[in-house]
Amino acid sequence: MALSESQTIRGQFGYLDGLPIPVPLTDKAGASLIVKQIAGRRTQVVVPLFLCSFATYVATLVALSYFPGLVGHKIFGAINLAYVLALAQFAITFLTAFIYARWARRAIDPLVADAFAILGRSPVIRSVR
Amino acid sequence: MIASAHGHLFTSLFFFGFIALSLGLTWWSMRRARDATGFFVAGRRLTGWQNGMAISGDYMSAASFLGIAGLVSLFGYDGLLYSFGFIVGWVVIVLLVAEPLRNSGKYTLSDVMAFRLRARPVRAAAAVSSVTIGLFYLLAQLVGAGAIASLLLPIQPDTAIILVGILMVVYVLFGGMVATTYVQIVKAVLVLCATIFLTVLLMSRFNFSVDALLSAAATASGKGDAFLEPGLYFTNKLDLVSLGLGLALGTAGLPHIMMRFYTVPVAKDARTSANWVIGGRRSLSCDDHGSRLRRCSACWPGYHHCGQQGRE
């Protein structure tokens, strides 16, 4: 989709956080502003998300090796805390990926589409054989 | 020899069928890829789903299947660390690596680093580490693949290793990224189906009770409850933490996995493929768990309830 010269692009979320508004986002400079915005937003979300899930993992590892009495505690029949922690790692990983994917779909993908639109290129080359 | 002549005939047919299929895919994709982008990164036209399944296929390798099942059967809980440590590695990949890598528009990790840093030393370092990682990785894979092939076919393990190695080289050399991708997708689907099937078979013997399964495994191991707790394999406490960190952080350094993120059109698809791996692994791992235990029970001499019948 081609954009008219005067049109200012504004994503679904009004994405010019921290930038002087209004900026005409219709040329290459505008596209690179959007790209900066994408990078900034990603850092804000990715770093805390990563630290949280990785901290849980490290805590699990420490618990498994240094607190054998605790992780050996039986919860249901023969199933002990160690197995629950192992399964929890799968759940946490899945949850992290899910949260990130959902957020990125809403907060990043519209910006990417706008940036591509400004540059007059289609982001999707989906003719797979 | 465990299997009868009849069993060999069946497995050989299946084995050669798969080889024929994968060579067919190689031949087919050989005619499509005409330039560097086509050969190395499949023209950057794979969908997130295809790429995700291919990465899953990379993961469900001979070494991880035989290796983790073997560790669990010998040391119980400690073997599981390999299973959930690997998947935590995908948090690193999804959040920090996948999208920036695709956005770089390069072919390999060293291309990306050479773009940012001084090219010559970076390329030398990347080459050395790739060869080192690849060597150790391939050693384990080839030994595993040789062991499997010599069980399925009436050939010696040594011959099997050489044949499997030649096959791998042929796939990659002639088919490039497109062929390896499709071969891995087929493999991922087959392995997933087989695992689910085995898990259902196993669980049906224990009335679908995980509790009963674990109790039986602990009893038959001869180690009792210790079999279900960490500490049999990692006798030094720091070993477990160190290996756990290595698994989680090292996944993002595997060259053959990372280069798959260059095969999709945009960063969004890189994200999708990583999520497909996690989704696939997640559903797999629940089953995995069971089937690994199934295989361990098959290994224990005293435990023929599963063992004998599983071989037929």
HADDOCK unambig.tbl for C-alpha pairs under 7 A between the chains (distance, minus, plus):
assign (segid A and resid 46 and name CA) (segid B and resid 95 and name CA) 5.82 0.50 0.50
assign (segid A and resid 50 and name CA) (segid B and resid 95 and name CA) 6.80 0.50 0.50
assign (segid A and resid 61 and name CA) (segid B and resid 240 and name CA) 6.91 0.50 0.50
assign (segid A and resid 61 and name CA) (segid B and resid 241 and name CA) 5.40 0.50 0.50
assign (segid A and resid 61 and name CA) (segid B and resid 244 and name CA) 6.81 0.50 0.50
assign (segid A and resid 62 and name CA) (segid B and resid 241 and name CA) 6.39 0.50 0.50
assign (segid A and resid 64 and name CA) (segid B and resid 230 and name CA) 6.43 0.50 0.50
assign (segid A and resid 65 and name CA) (segid B and resid 230 and name CA) 6.98 0.50 0.50
assign (segid A and resid 65 and name CA) (segid B and resid 237 and name CA) 5.18 0.50 0.50
assign (segid A and resid 65 and name CA) (segid B and resid 240 and name CA) 6.34 0.50 0.50
assign (segid A and resid 66 and name CA) (segid B and resid 237 and name CA) 6.61 0.50 0.50
assign (segid A and resid 72 and name CA) (segid B and resid 229 and name CA) 5.83 0.50 0.50
assign (segid A and resid 77 and name CA) (segid B and resid 211 and name CA) 5.77 0.50 0.50
assign (segid A and resid 78 and name CA) (segid B and resid 211 and name CA) 5.36 0.50 0.50
assign (segid A and resid 78 and name CA) (segid B and resid 214 and name CA) 6.19 0.50 0.50
assign (segid A and resid 78 and name CA) (segid B and resid 215 and name CA) 5.68 0.50 0.50
assign (segid A and resid 79 and name CA) (segid B and resid 211 and name CA) 6.17 0.50 0.50
assign (segid A and resid 82 and name CA) (segid B and resid 229 and name CA) 6.64 0.50 0.50
assign (segid A and resid 86 and name CA) (segid B and resid 84 and name CA) 6.39 0.50 0.50
assign (segid A and resid 89 and name CA) (segid B and resid 84 and name CA) 6.46 0.50 0.50
assign (segid A and resid 90 and name CA) (segid B and resid 84 and name CA) 6.63 0.50 0.50
assign (segid A and resid 90 and name CA) (segid B and resid 87 and name CA) 6.97 0.50 0.50
assign (segid A and resid 90 and name CA) (segid B and resid 282 and name CA) 6.17 0.50 0.50
assign (segid A and resid 93 and name CA) (segid B and resid 88 and name CA) 6.14 0.50 0.50
assign (segid A and resid 93 and name CA) (segid B and resid 91 and name CA) 6.17 0.50 0.50
assign (segid A and resid 94 and name CA) (segid B and resid 278 and name CA) 6.35 0.50 0.50
assign (segid A and resid 94 and name CA) (segid B and resid 279 and name CA) 6.88 0.50 0.50
assign (segid A and resid 97 and name CA) (segid B and resid 91 and name CA) 6.97 0.50 0.50
assign (segid A and resid 97 and name CA) (segid B and resid 94 and name CA) 6.94 0.50 0.50
assign (segid A and resid 97 and name CA) (segid B and resid 275 and name CA) 6.38 0.50 0.50
assign (segid A and resid 123 and name CA) (segid B and resid 266 and name CA) 6.75 0.50 0.50
assign (segid A and resid 124 and name CA) (segid B and resid 265 and name CA) 6.73 0.50 0.50
assign (segid A and resid 125 and name CA) (segid B and resid 45 and name CA) 6.70 0.50 0.50
assign (segid A and resid 125 and name CA) (segid B and resid 265 and name CA) 6.33 0.50 0.50
assign (segid A and resid 126 and name CA) (segid B and resid 45 and name CA) 6.61 0.50 0.50
assign (segid A and resid 128 and name CA) (segid B and resid 45 and name CA) 6.04 0.50 0.50
assign (segid A and resid 128 and name CA) (segid B and resid 46 and name CA) 6.51 0.50 0.50
